[in-house]
Amino acid sequence: MDGMGTMDSYFTSRRHRQLREHVRGFAELEVRPRIPAMEESRTTAHGISRLIAQQGWLGATIPESYGGMGAGHLAKTIIIEELSRVSGAMGAMLQASQLGVAKIVHFGNDEQKKTWLPAVAAGRCLPTIAVTEHESGGHVLGMAASALRDGDDYVLNGRKVYVGNSHVGDLHGVIVRTGPGSKGLTAFLVESDRPGFSLGEQQPAMGLHGFSFGELIFDNCRVPAANRLGAEGDGLSVAYSSSVLYGRANLTAVSLGIHQALVEETTRFCAERERYGKPLHALANVKIKLGQMQSRLMTARLAAYHAVHLLDQGVDCDAELMNAKVVNVESALDSARNAMEIHAAAGLFTNRPIERFLRDAHHIFAPAGTSDVQLLRLAEVALGTAKGSWSERLSELVRKEPPSPVQDVSLAEGRWGQVPPQRTHCVGKA
């Protein structure tokens, strides 16, 4: 499929490939026709976001015992990749909610899992994770938003920014300060209809139109202690593990989908356009650029699939996840430049999607760590000074609830391709 060849089948089964076809068909039928409206409005696309959630794909890594697909991280990567191939915004929407899934799967207690995971898996609840603040940026320990204990509740105050799915999310996983230092951060689940919670005005951005990544405001927002994730002081672990194990892999998948779209659209353009009576790709310099794009795409896909394959096995793969993100983000940006060079002036107009791909690709650079951050961490791996492994630390949890076996069966025989019954959306409760 699309030049993937044996590379795709090396890591994937027939079931994965059927899942890809299923998601691709949905994306072409339901998402692509909505792109012009999303580009024009530049605001949150609530309707299609909910429709995507209702397909059950938020439950890719949620165990079947909680109503999820139990399909694992490779399946999740394929879902995000195929949505991003059509719309980077909707790929970003799905991946951002997957970060919200991570914190509940790995740190939620039995009651929290029973309450929220079935609702997420059914698409009735879109979770988020909120860590970053204006003043501290990527310096997690510099955050100032706070939570003070008051009887059976905590009272939250402060602001969080660049929150994926801010304006469509129902359940926000918020990391705030309950004490000093690295041990003074704690995570809470905050429903979007709680008094004292509000949203900042959504600001139009360069790309990912239809996706919201805005501001959450907490003004004496009272949250029951039962909504605390883990113990006081576990907030840093919630933030870092979600970013390392889900964030890097998810953003890798968004970049990969955009990269695939870049290659397909540029190849199509070269076949349609003629120079001197021959297709544009007959020109040697154009053909070389196409070859560079294809080479980058193949290498990027190998890095992406290998990393999540290891994650599904429950083995140490922090370095592979970091490498997958930097390789995919940088190579997609490089290929976007090649695509613009081949399109020349034609690529500057919105009647072709190349300029959208270029804009969207830049949005994947910063979240879960810029390329410089990934390279600094990879240097620590090379030097032998890396400070532990999140994938290894949580591998015991992964082994307790492993993904369902990947069997060579049709989608009708499993949950992977089934669409859950359409239910009335219910904010906050399963």
C-alpha positions in Angstrom: 0.0 0.0 0.0 1.4 3.4 -1.1 5.0 2.0 -1.4 5.1 0.6 2.1 5.8 -2.9 0.7 7.5 -5.4 3.0 8.4 -2.6 5.5 4.8 -2.4 6.6 4.3 -6.2 6.8 7.5 -6.6 8.8 5.8 -5.1 11.9 2.1 -5.4 11.0 -0.3 -8.3 10.7 -3.2 -8.7 8.4 -5.4 -7.3 11.2 -3.3 -4.1 11.4 -3.5 -3.7 7.6 -7.3 -4.1 7.7 -7.4 -1.5 10.5 -5.5 0.8 8.3 -7.9 0.4 5.4 -10.8 0.9 7.8 -9.4 4.2 9.2 -8.4 5.4 5.7 -11.8 4.8 4.3 -13.4 6.7 7.2 -10.9 9.6 6.8 -11.6 9.9 3.1 -15.3 9.7 3.5 -15.9 11.8 6.7 -12.8 13.9 7.3 -11.6 15.1 3.9 -14.9 16.8 2.9 -14.7 18.9 6.1 -11.2 20.2 5.6 -12.2 23.4 3.6 -14.6 24.4 6.4 -12.0 23.7 9.1 -9.4 25.8 7.2 -11.8 28.7 6.8 -13.1 28.8 10.4 -9.8 28.1 12.1 -11.7 27.1 15.3 -12.4 23.8 17.0 -14.2 21.2 14.8 -16.5 19.8 17.5 -18.7 17.6 15.2 -16.0 15.6 13.4 -13.9 15.4 16.7 -16.9 13.7 18.4 -17.5 11.5 15.4 -13.9 10.3 15.3 -14.1 9.6 19.1 -17.2 7.5 18.6 -15.4 5.1 16.3 -13.8 3.6 19.5 -10.2 4.5 18.4 -9.5 6.4 21.7 -9.6 3.0 23.2 -6.7 1.6 21.2 -4.5 1.0 24.3 -7.4 0.7 26.8 -7.8 -3.0 27.9 -10.8 -4.8 26.6 -11.9 -5.4 30.2 -12.7 -1.6 30.3 -14.4 -1.6 26.9 -11.3 -0.7 24.8 -9.7 -2.2 21.7 -6.7 -3.6 23.6 -4.9 -3.3 20.3 -1.7 -1.7 21.5 0.6 1.1 20.4 1.3 0.0 16.9 -2.4 -0.1 16.1 -2.7 3.4 17.8 0.1 4.7 15.6 -1.6 3.4 12.4 -4.9 5.0 13.4 -3.3 8.4 14.1 -1.1 8.1 11.0 -4.1 7.5 8.7 -6.1 10.3 10.1 -3.1 12.6 9.8 -2.6 11.6 6.2 -5.9 13.3 5.4 -6.0 15.9 8.2 -3.1 16.7 10.6 -5.6 18.5 12.8 -7.7 15.4 13.3 -4.7 13.2 13.8 -3.6 15.7 16.4 -7.0 15.6 18.0 -6.9 11.9 18.5 -3.3 11.8 19.7 -3.9 14.5 22.3 -6.8 12.5 23.8 -4.5 9.5 23.9 -2.3 11.4 26.3 -5.3 11.7 28.5 -5.8 8.0 28.2 -2.3 7.3 29.4 -2.6 8.9 32.8 -5.7 7.0 33.7 -4.4 3.6 32.4 -1.1 3.9 34.3 -2.0 5.9 37.4 -5.8 5.6 37.9 -7.2 3.5 40.7 -9.8 0.8 40.1 -12.7 3.2 40.6 -11.3 5.9 38.3 -10.6 3.3 35.6 -14.1 1.8 35.9 -15.6 5.3 35.8 -13.7 6.9 32.9 -12.1 4.3 30.6 -15.4 2.8 29.3 -16.6 6.4 28.6 -13.4 7.3 26.8 -13.4 4.0 24.8 -17.0 4.6 23.7 -16.2 8.2 22.6 -18.4 9.8 25.2 -15.5 11.5 27.0 -12.5 13.2 25.5 -9.6 13.4 28.0 -6.7 15.8 27.9 -3.5 16.4 29.8 -2.5 19.9 31.0 1.0 20.6 32.1 2.5 23.7 30.4 2.3 27.2 31.8 3.1 30.6 30.2 5.9 31.5 32.6 7.6 28.1 32.8 7.1 26.7 29.3 8.7 23.3 29.0 10.3 23.6 32.5 7.8 21.4 34.3 9.3 22.1 37.8 8.8 25.8 37.2 5.0 25.6 37.2 3.0 27.8 39.6 -0.6 26.5 39.3 -1.5 25.1 42.7 -3.9 22.9 44.6 -4.6 23.3 48.3 -6.3 20.6 50.4 -9.5 21.6 52.0 -11.2 18.8 53.8 -12.3 16.2 51.3 -11.5 18.5 48.4 -8.6 20.3 46.7 -9.0 23.9 45.5 -7.1 24.5 42.2 -5.9 27.9 41.0 -3.8 28.9 38.0 -3.6 28.6 34.2 -2.5 25.9 31.8 -1.6 26.7 28.1 -1.1 24.8 24.9 -3.5 22.1 26.1 -4.4 19.7 23.3 -8.2 19.4 22.8 -8.7 22.3 25.3 -11.9 23.4 23.8 -13.4 20.0 23.0 -12.2 18.0 26.1 -14.5 16.7 28.8 -11.9 15.5 31.4 -8.7 17.4 32.0 -5.7 15.7 33.6 -4.1 18.7 35.3 -0.6 18.7 37.0 -0.4 21.3 39.7 1.8 22.2 42.6 0.8 20.8 46.1 4.2 21.4 47.6 7.8 22.5 46.9 10.3 20.8 44.6 10.0 17.8 42.3 8.0 15.9 44.9 5.4 18.7 45.2 3.5 18.1 41.9 0.2 16.2 41.9 -2.2 15.2 39.2 -6.0 15.6 39.2 -8.9 14.7 36.9 -11.0 17.8 36.4 -14.4 17.6 34.6 -15.0 20.5 32.2 -18.3 21.4 33.9 -16.9 22.0 37.3 -17.5 25.5 38.9 -14.3 27.5 38.8 -13.1 26.0 35.6 -13.2 28.0 32.4 -11.5 28.2 29.0 -9.4 31.0 27.6 -10.4 32.6 24.3 -9.2 30.3 21.5 -6.5 31.9 19.4 -6.1 31.2 15.7 -2.9 29.5 14.9 -0.7 28.9 11.8 -1.9 25.3 11.2 -3.8 22.4 12.5 -7.1 24.2 11.9 -9.9 22.4 13.6 -7.7 21.3 16.5 -7.7 23.2 19.7 -4.6 23.7 21.9 -5.6 26.5 24.2 -5.8 27.7 27.8 -7.5 26.2 30.8 -8.3 28.6 33.8 -8.8 27.4 37.4 -10.3 30.0 39.7 -10.9 28.4 43.1 -12.0 25.3 41.3 -13.0 22.7 43.9 -12.1 19.1 43.0 -12.8 16.1 45.3 -9.8 14.2 46.6 -11.2 11.1 44.8 -10.2 12.8 41.5 -6.6 12.8 42.5 -4.4 10.5 40.3 -2.1 8.5 42.4 -0.6 10.0 45.6 0.4 13.6 46.3 3.8 14.0 44.7 3.1 11.6 41.7 2.5 14.5 39.3 5.9 14.5 37.8 5.7 10.8 37.0 2.3 11.3 35.5 3.5 14.1 33.3 6.8 12.6 32.2 5.5 9.1 31.5 2.6 10.4 29.5 4.9 12.5 27.4 7.6 9.9 26.9 5.5 6.8 26.3 2.5 8.3 24.5 3.3 11.9 23.5 6.5 11.1 21.5 4.9 8.1 19.8 1.7 9.9 19.0 3.4 13.0 17.6 5.6 10.7 15.6 2.5 9.2 14.1 1.1 12.6 13.2 4.3 13.5 11.4 4.4 10.2 9.6 0.8 10.7 8.3 1.7 14.3 7.1 4.9 12.9 5.5 2.9 10.2 3.6 0.5 12.9 2.3 3.4 15.1 1.2 4.9 12.2 -0.9 1.5 11.2 -2.4 0.5 14.8 -3.3 3.9 15.7 -4.8 4.1 12.5 -6.8 0.6 13.2 -8.2 1.6 16.8 -9.0 4.7 15.6 -10.9 2.6 13.2 -13.0 0.0 15.9 -13.9 2.4 18.7 -14.8 4.5 18.6 -18.0 7.8 20.3 -18.9 9.0 20.1 -22.5 6.3 17.6 -23.4 7.3 15.2 -20.6 6.0 14.7 -17.0 7.6 17.0 -14.4 9.3 14.0 -12.8 11.3 13.3 -16.0 13.5 16.2 -14.9 16.5 14.8 -13.1 16.5 17.4 -10.2 12.8 16.8 -9.6 13.2 13.0 -9.6 16.1 13.3 -7.1 14.0 15.3 -4.8 11.2 12.7 -5.0 13.7 10.0 -4.2 14.9 12.0 -1.2 11.3 12.3 0.0 10.6 8.6 -0.4 13.9 7.6 1.3 13.1 9.9 4.3 9.5 8.5 4.5 10.8 4.9 4.5 13.4 5.6 7.2 10.8 7.6 9.3 8.3 4.8 9.1 10.9 2.2 10.2 11.9 4.3 13.2 8.2 4.9 14.2 7.0 1.3 13.9 10.1 -0.2 15.5 9.7 2.1 18.6 6.1 1.3 19.2 6.7 -2.4 18.4 9.1 -2.4 21.3 6.7 -0.5 23.5 4.0 -3.1 22.8 6.5 -5.8 24.0 7.0 -4.0 27.3 10.7 -3.6 26.9 13.0 -0.6 27.4 12.5 1.7 24.4 12.8 5.3 25.6 15.7 6.0 23.3 13.8 4.5 20.3 10.8 6.7 21.1 13.0 9.8 21.3 14.7 8.9 18.0 11.4 8.2 16.3 10.1 11.6 17.1 13.2 13.6 16.0 13.6 11.5 12.8 9.9 11.8 11.9 9.5 15.5 12.7 12.8 16.6 11.0 12.3 14.4 7.9 8.7 15.6 7.4 9.8 19.2 7.5 12.7 18.5 5.1 10.3 16.7 2.7 7.8 19.6 3.0 10.5 21.9 1.8 11.3 19.6 -1.1 7.6 19.4 -1.9 7.3 23.2 -1.9 10.4 23.5 -4.2 8.9 21.0 -6.7 5.5 22.8 -6.7 7.2 26.2 -6.9 4.6 29.0 -7.0 1.8 26.5 -7.3 2.4 25.3 -3.8 1.7 28.7 -2.3 -2.0 28.7 -3.0 -4.7 27.1 -1.0 -6.2 25.2 -3.9 -3.5 22.6 -3.3 -2.9 21.1 0.2 1.0 21.4 0.2 1.0 24.7 2.0 -1.4 23.1 4.7 0.9 20.1 5.1 3.9 22.5 5.6 2.0 24.5 8.2 0.8 21.5 10.0 4.2 19.8 10.1 5.7 22.7 12.0 3.1 22.3 14.8 4.5 18.9 15.7 8.0 20.2 16.4 7.6 21.5 20.0 5.2 19.2 21.9 6.7 16.3 24.0 10.1 18.0 23.5 11.7 19.8 20.6 14.3 18.1 18.5 17.1 19.7 20.6 15.5 18.1 23.7 15.4 14.7 22.1 19.0 15.0 20.9 20.2 16.0 24.3 18.5 12.9 25.8 19.9 10.7 23.1 23.4 12.1 23.8 22.9 11.0 27.4 22.1 7.5 26.1 25.3 7.5 24.2 27.3 8.8 27.2 25.7 6.3 29.5 24.3 9.0 31.7 20.6 8.6 31.0 18.5 8.8 34.2 16.4 5.7 34.1 13.8 4.5 31.6 10.1 5.3 31.7 9.2 2.4 29.4 11.1 0.0 31.7 9.6 1.5 34.8 6.1 0.9 33.5 6.7 -2.3 31.7 5.3 -4.3 34.7 2.0 -2.4 34.3 2.0 -3.2 30.5 2.6 -6.8 31.1 -0.3 -7.0 33.6 -2.7 -5.8 31.0 -1.1 -6.7 27.6 -2.7 -5.8 24.3 -4.9 -8.5 22.8 -3.0 -11.0 20.6 -2.7 -9.9 17.0 -4.4 -12.7 15.1 -4.9 -13.2 11.4 -8.6 -12.7 11.5 -11.1 -10.4 9.8 -12.2 -7.3 11.5 -15.7 -8.6 11.9 -14.3 -11.3 14.3 -12.7 -8.7 16.6 -13.2 -5.3 18.1 -10.6 -3.4 16.0 -12.9 -2.4 13.2 -16.2 -2.3 15.0 -18.0 1.0 15.5 -19.5 1.2 19.0 -23.2 2.0 19.3 -23.9 5.7 19.0 -24.8 7.0 22.4 -25.9 10.4 23.7 -22.8 12.3 24.7 -22.4 12.6 28.4 -19.8 14.9 29.9 -18.0 13.6 32.9 -19.7 10.3 33.7 -19.7 6.9 32.2 
